């Protein structure tokens, strides 16, 4: 089941940049992010209430709201805006793989902030990410 979900995720995330690049031909990046975010928000609210999670949403503690809010501002606003700007300016086949190197940042920050251990497979994976970005550029 997890394998099927990952295949579906890869297909959705893999096709989305093509749709976004086409959409950005006639729309400014900030407007594109705004349209995308409004539609996603409406969809999430509908899904949350259809699945009976409305009460749970209303009971979330302040710290969690702050953390997810910060995440939304960083990734959903600033990250998407800079990504859409780069996507509008450059080749999709070059921009997407470089933007997708965020696991490198996560690996470094999780070691420094969360004190997660460094293992040989993680070091090898990080080196491969850097090598892949270098090859794409």
N, C-alpha and C positions, 0 to 999 in steps of 0.2 A: 504494500500500500504506500509506504514512504517513497519507494522508487517511482511509482506512478505520479505521486504528487510532485516530486522533484522534476520529472520530465515535463509535466504541465507547467510548472513554475518557469523552467528554462525556456519553454516555447513562448510563454506570455512575456517574460522579460526580454527574450531575444527579439521578438517581433515589435515590441513597443517603441524602441528607438527609431525604427523605420517610420512608424506612424507619426512620432514626434517630429522627426526631421521634415517630413512632408508638411505637417501642420505649421512648423516654424517658417516656412517659405513666405507666408503672408501675415505672420503675427509676431510681435515682439516677444522675447523670452519671458519677461515679467508677466505679460498678459497670458501667455501660454501656461505658465505655472499657476496663475490665478484661476483660470478656467479649469484646469486639471484638478486643482485642490478643492474647488467648490463642488465639482461633480463627485469627487471621491468622498468628500465629507457627507454629502447628501446620501450617497450609496451606503456609507458606513453607518449612518444613523438609521436608515431603513433596515439594514441587515441586523444591527444591534437590537432593535425593538422587535423585529420579526422572530429573532431567535430567543426572545424573552430575557435579554440581558440589560434592559433599560434600567431596572432598579440597581443592578450591579454598577452600571456606569455612574449613576447618581451618588453611589456610596464610596467612590474612590477617595482615598485620603489625599490631603494637600501636598505631601511630599511626592507622591506618585504623579499627581497632576503637574507639579513643577518639573519633575524629571522628564515626563513625556512631552511637556510643553517646550522645554529646552531642546529636546531631541527634534521636535517638529520644526522649531525655528532654525536649528542647525542643518538638518537634512532636508526637511520638507520645503523650507523657504530658501535659505542661503545656498544649500547644496544643489537644489533643483534649478534655481535661478542661474547659478554659475554653469551648471551642466547644460541647461538649455541654451545659454549664451555661446558656450563652446560648440555645441551641436549645430547651432545656426551658422557658425563661422567656419567649421571644418568638416572633414569627411567623417561620416558616421562610423565607418570601419576603423578609423584611427581614434576618434574621440571616445567611443564606448569602451574599448579595452583599457585605455588609460584611466578613464573615470572609474572603471571597475577594479582598480587596484586598491580600493579602500580597505580590503582585508589586511593589507600591509600596515596601514595606520592602526587598525584595530589590534593587530598582533603586537605592535610596539606599545600602544597605550595600555593594553590589558596586562602586559608584563610590568609596566611602570606604575599604573594606578591600582589595578586589581591584584597585583602581586601573583599573577598566574605564572607558573613555571615555564622555563625555556627548555624545549626538548629538541632532539636532533631532527625529527620529522618537521617540526615547526620552523626550524632554521632553514632546512632544505626547501620547504614550501615558500618561505619568505624570499629566499634567493631566486627561486623559480619565478615568483611574481615580478621581482625587479628585472630579471632577464627578459621576461615576456614584455614588460612595458618598454624596455630598451629596444627590443626588436620591432615593436609596433611603431615607435616614434619615427 
